[in-house]
Amino acid sequence: MLDKEIKQQLAQYLELLENDIVIKVSAGDDKVSQETLELVNEIADMSSMISVEETTLERTPSFSINRKGEADSGVTFAGIPLGHEFTSLVLALLQVSGRAPKVEENIIEQIKKIDGVYNFVTYVSLTCQNCPDVVQALNLMSVINPNISHTMVEGSAFKEEVERENILAVPSVYMNGEFMASGRMTIEDILNKLGSGIDPAELNEKDPFDVLVIGGGPGGASAAIYAARKGIRTGIVADVFGGQVMDTLGIENFIGTKYTEGPKLMAEIEEHVNEYNIDVMKGLRAKHIEKKDLFHIELDNGAVLQSKTIILATGARWRNIGVPGEQEYKNKGVAFCTHCDAPLFEGKHVAVVGGGNSGIESALDLAGIVNHVTVFEFMSELKADAVLQERLRSLPNVDVILNAQTTAITGDETVKGISYIDRETNEEKHVELQGAFIQIGLAPNTEWLGDTVEKNQIGEIVIDKSGQTNIPGIFAAGDCTDTPYKQIIVSMGAGATAALGAFDYLLRN
């Protein structure tokens, strides 16, 4: 099951086990069960501290990881956790054995204080780069709090269950049998949903910052590092550290790095941020800014932070087309991340709305998995690069509909079709299909600012050459601004510029 290189890496990690562990396996005669048995036995053969027992669990095939001689940890994998989930498996082995997790002490205390019994189930695909964050968070919570359990369900191994539950987006998390949330989540997000997030009073007591960065993507991280290196009091408020880059699978244009992946890059950046005296406050969103003697930043949990300067680096999100059915069928056939959700549409007919680079790249990815792809483009020609268009036209299972104004996404429990107007003939038409991937560009995350700073007609923050907005002391960087090029490396440079601009402002004021 494991190639030579992975086994060498795993052997090094297994040397860090603190106590003996038992892998309890529920297996049948099917192929996936036999592969599951092969995997756990192969792992057990690599360490004298690991043993395997056969048992009966709720799902077959599956296996749980437990410390020998103690109550079950509550950590279960249904299916084979390879691909992006292999790291989740390795961390579970270490943490169940007693290895201390790399997480802040205040997070551990919040987990320990959770009351009630919570049984979580997370449906994943092995190609999803966001799923491991959720799986690892819930596994960690299961290890720390005995009243919490978590099962990762790999979708392709449990197709009947996935279809029965209408799972059309990953990760999808169920709590005590009821749907809780879908999409990327951090451990802070989960704690907030359970009512166990950070205490607002603790935030209110913080001393004023010299620079407060709002946003934890590449631009925000760069700004925070540059500010902290000046020796001034620096903080970051971020809903999710990593921002939209966490949805990016392959990155090949980051100078000096031939290839990396979004989550890997942001993990390295977060590690870099943590090398400095930066107060990182995750799982929080800014709600309002008011200028008094200092800037007062109200957060969504009611807390208020104060700072002499602010750097806005809130990034952007996938733009919605704004038609009936789009929100109603989100995660029920309407999707935005091809890398994450494409495997759930295997053998189906799906649409891609948008003919730019993102849309055509998505269509190319989908074509190798689904039965048929229909691309809907509003304009009279595709906007994607010629090389992408050439590859698309070479595929037998892809249609392109030009001059298509999407008017509705239809369905019952899940997506069943797309209605559109042919802009040449003004004729209303309908295509029956089972999924729609929306790929029409980005929208800046700036609505919460209201009229606090000047924005252009599409909501981007207007900045000058030093990154300053029209409000002295408020700077901005990255995809939330009117900078024309939305690239990781551009955002990083803009973050550095904004931090240097803020430092210069502090010196002069």
N, C-alpha and C positions, 0 to 999 in steps of 0.2 A: 504493500500500500504506500509506503513512504520511500522516496528516492534517497540516495546515499547522502546528498547534501543536507536534506531536511533531517535525516536521522542523526547526522553529526551535530547539527544545531540543537536538536531535541535532547541529545545525550548530555550536552552542557547544561541545559536547563534542569534536567532531572537530577543533576548533582546538587541542586539547591533545595530539594525536598526536605522538609523539616521532620515529618513523621510518616509512618507507614500509611498507605492508602489502599482502599479496595474499590475496584471498578466492578459494579454489579450490572450484568448484561442481560437484557431480554431479547432473545433472538429466535427466529423461526427458520424455515427451510428456504426462504426466498434469497435472491442474489444479494440484496442490500444487507440482509441479516448476516450472511456469510462474510461480506466485506466488513461489516461492523465488528464481528468476532475477530477477523484477521487483524484489523487495526488495533483493537484493545490488547490482543495477545502480543502483537508486535511491540507495543509500548511497554507492556509488563515485562517482556523479555529483556528490556533495556535497563531495568532497575530492580534490584532485590527488594526495594521498598514498595513495590506495586504488585498486587495480586488481583486475580480475576475470579469472580463468582457468577454463575448463571442464576437468574431469578426471573420473576414475572413483574414487569412494570406496566404502566397504563398504556403505553404504546410499544409496538414491536415493529421494527427493531429500535432499541434505544439502550442507553446505559447511563448510570448515575455514578458520580464520583464521591467517595466518602472516606472519612478518616477511620482507620481500623479501630474497632472496639468502641466506637462512639455512634451516636444517633446519626441518621442520614443527613447529609449536608443540604439536601434540597436542590442540588445542581444536577440537571439531567440533560442529555443530548439525545434527541430523537432524529435518527439519520446520521450521516457521517460528516463530522465537522472538519472538513478540509477547506481548501480555497482560502477565502478571507476569514473563515471561522477557525482555522487551525490555531491562530493566536489565542482565541477564546478558550480552546481546549487546553493549551499549555498553561495559561494563567489559572484556569480552574484547578488543574492538578497542583500547582504551586500553592495557591491560596487555601485550598481544602487541607493541604498538608500542614498548614500553619504559617506559611510564608507571609510576611506582612505585605499588604498591598501598597502600591505607590499612589496614595490618595491622601488628601489633607485630613488632619485629625478632626477638624470640625465636621467634615462629611461623615466620618466614622461615627461620631457621637450622634449626629442626626439620624443615621440608620439605626443605631442601637435604641433610640427613643421611640421608634415607630411602634404604635400599639395595633393590635388586631392581627388577624391571620390573612396573609396575602399569597395566593397561588398565581404566579404569572406564567403565561405561555407566549413565546415570541416566534412568529413565523418568519423565516428568512430564506434567501437564496444565496448560494455560495458565491455568486458574482457581485453581490451587493456590498459596496464598500462602507455603507453606513450601518449595516446590521451589526457588525461586531461591537460597536460602541454600546448599543442597547443590550446585547447579550452579555457583554462583560460587566456592565453596570448592574444588571439584575442578578447575575451570578454572584458578584461581590456582595450584594445586599443579602443574598441567601446564605452566604458563608458567615456574615457578621451577625445577622438576626435570625434565630432559629424559627421564628414565626413566618418567615418568608421562604418560598420555594420558587424555582424557575426551571422551565423546560424550553430548550431551543428546539423548534421543529423545522427541519430542512424540507422545503416545499416539494422538491422533486421526488423525495422518498415517501411523501404522504399526499399524493395528488388527489385522492378521493376526499380526504379531510379538507384540503385547501379549497377544492371546488365546492364542497358542501357548505363551507363557511364563507364562500364568495371572497376569498383572499386574492385581491388583484393589486396589491402594493405591499412592499416590504421595506423595513420591518413593520409587522403589524403585531401589536401587543394586546393580549387579553388578560384581564385581572379578575380572578374568581369567576371565570366563565363568561364575563362581559367584555365587549370591546372597550379598550381604554384609549389607544392612540395609534397612529401610524406615521412612519417617517422617522427622520433622524431625531434622536433624543439623547441628552446627556444624563448623567446621574443626578445633576442638579434639577433638570426638568422633571425627572421621575419623583424626586423628593417634593418638589413644589406641587405636583399633582396629588400627592398623598398628604399634603398639608404639613409637610415636615421640612420646609425650606428654611433659609437663613432668616433669623429674627430681624425685623426692620429696626428695632431699637439698637441692635448691635451696629447697624450701618449708620444710624443717626449720630452715634457717638464718635465716629471717625473724624479725625482732624481734617481741616481743609487741604485739598490737594493743590499743588502748583499747576499740574497738568492732569486733567482727567480725560482719558480716551474712551469714547463710546463706540464699541464695536471691536470684535476679536478676530477679524480676518487678517490677511497679509498687511494691509495698510495700517490697521490699528496696532498690530504687533510691532511693526517697524517703527511707528510713531512712539510707542511706549518705550522701546529699547533706546531709541535716540534721546528721548527725554530723560530716561533714568541715567544714561551715561553722562548727563550734564550735572548729576548729583542733586536733582530737584525731586520733590515728592510727587510720585507718579502713580496713577491708578488706571485700571481698565474695568469697564462695565461691559459685559458681553452676555447676550442670550446664549449663544453657542460659540465656544472658542473654535475658530477655523473658518466660520462663515461659509460662503458658497463653494469655496475650494474643496470642502468636504464632499461635495457631489461630483468632483472631477476625478475621473479614473486615471487616464494617462496624461502626463505633462511632459512634453518633449521640447519646450521652448524656454525653459528656465535656465538661463545662461550659467554654464559651469556644471550643470547636471544633465546628462544625456537623457535620462528617463527617471521619472518618479511618479508617485500617485498622490492625489490630493490629501487623503488622511495621513499618509506617511509624512508628507512635507509639513503639514500643520502640526503633527506631533513633534517633529524636530524643532519647529518654530516655537511651540509652547515650551519645550524644554529650554530653549534659548532665553525666552522671556523669563522663565523661572530662575535663571542665573542672576537676575538683577533684583534690586529691591523695589519690585513693582507689586502693588496690591491688586491682585486679579480677583474680581468678583463676578463669578459665572452664574448662569441661570437667571439673569436679571435683565430687564429692559428699561431703558429710559422712557419716560412718559411726557415730561414737560421741562422746559428750561426757563428760568426767570433770572433777570439781572438785578441784584441788589448791591450790597457792598461787594459781594462776591457773586459768582454764578451759583444758583441753587438748582440742582438737578433732581427732579422727582422721579422715583422709580415706580414700576408697576405694582410693587408690594407695599407702597405707601411710604417707604423710606426716602429721605432727602440727603443728598451728598452736596458738598460745597467745594468749589474749585476756583482758582484765580483765572485759569484758561481752560478751554475745552477743545478737543479735537474730535470732530464727527467722522466716524469711519464705519457707518452702518451698512455699507454694501448695497447689494441689489438682490432681487429674487426673480424667479421665473415670471414672466408677464402672462396674465390671463387674457383670454380672448373676449370674455365678458358676455357669453351667450347662455341662454337657458340650458340647464343640465350640466354645465361645467363644474359648479360647486357641488351640486346634488350627487354627482357620480365620481367625485374625487375619491381616489382609492378604491373605487368600485368600477374601474375601467378607464377613468381619466387619470393619466399619469404624466410625470414630468421628467423622470430619471430613467433613461433607457437601460443603463448599466445595472440598475437595481431591479427593475420590474420586468424587463423583457422575458426572462425565463417563465414567468407566470402566464404568458400569453402564447406559449408553445402550441403550434398547430392552428392558431386562430387567425382571423382577418382583422388587422388593426390599421388605424390611420395615424399619420403624422401631419399635424397642422403647422405649416411653416416650411418655406423652401430656401431658407438661408443655410449657412454652414452647419449650424446645430441641427436643423431639421433633417438635412440630407445625411449627415453623419448618423443620426438616429435611425433613419430609414435603412441605411446600409447595415447597421448593427442588427436591426430587427429582422431583416430579410433572411438572415441565416438561421433564425429561430422560429419565426411564425410562418403561417401558410401563405399569407399575402399581405402586402403593404400598399396602402393608397396614400399618396402625398397630396395634400390640399394647399395650394398656393394662391394667395389673393391677387397677386400681380400677373401680368401676361407672360412672365418668364421667371425661371428660378433665379435666386440671388446667390446661390452657393458657388464656390470656386469651380472652375471648369473641370478640374481633375475629379472632383467629387461627382459632378453631374455625369461625366463619362462613365464612371464606375456604376452609378445608379442605373443608367440606361442599359448597361450590359446584363442586368439581372432580370430573369424571366418572371419573377413573382412581385414586381413593383409596377404600379400605375401612378402617373402624375396627372392631376387635374389642375389646370391653370385657370385664372380668372374666377376662382371659387371663393365666394364670400360665405363663410360658415355662419349659419343662423341658429343652429341648435344641436345639442348632443342629446340623443334620445335613448330610452331604455325603460326597464322595469326595476328589478333589483340591481342590475348591472347595465353597462352600456350595450346598446343594441344597434346604434347607427348614428350617422351624422347627416343633418340636413344642410343644404347650401343653395345659394343663388348663383347661377351662371351669369357672370357680369357682362358677357357678350350678348346673350339672348334674353336676359332677365327672367329666365325660366327657373322655377323652384325644382330642386332635385333632392334625392335621398339615396344614401349608400348604407346598406346593412353591414355591420361589422361588430366586433366585440371589444374594442379598446381604442383609445385615442391618446396619443402622446402630443402634448402641447409644446411647441418649440418656436415661439415667436419673439424671442429676445428677453430683455431684462427690464425690470421696473425698480427704480431706486427706493430704498427703505427710508423715506423721508416724510411720510404723511404726518407722523407724530409731532413734527416740528411746527406745523401750522405756518404762521407768518413770522416765526422767530428770526429766520435768516432768508435772504433772497434766494429764490429758486427759478429755474427756467420753466418753459411751458410744459416740459415732461417731468417736472419734479426734481431735477438734479440741482444740487447746491452750487451756486455760482461762487467761484473762488478766484483769487488773484495769483500772481506768480509765486507768492510765499505761502500759498494755501489758506490765506485768511478770507473769511466771508465778509459781508458788508457790516457785520457787528464786530467791533474791535474786541479781541480776546477769544473769539470763536473761530476756529480753523476747521478745515475738512480735508479728507483725502480718500482716494479710491473710487469705487464704482458708484458711490452715492453722489459724486460731484459731476460737473460738466466737462471733466477731462474726456476727450474724444475716444481714447483707446482703453477698453476695459480688459486689462491684462494683469496677471499676478505681479509681474516685475514692475509694471507701471504703478500699481497700487503701493508697492513697497517703497518706490522712490518718492511717491507723493506723500506717504506717511512720514518719511524722513524729512521731507521739505516742511511739512506742517509742524513737526516737532521743533525743528530749528527756527521756524517762524514764531512759534509760541515762546521759545526760549528768548529770542530777540525781543519779543513784546514784553516779557517779564523784566528784562534788563532795562528797558526804556521806560517802564511804567512802575 
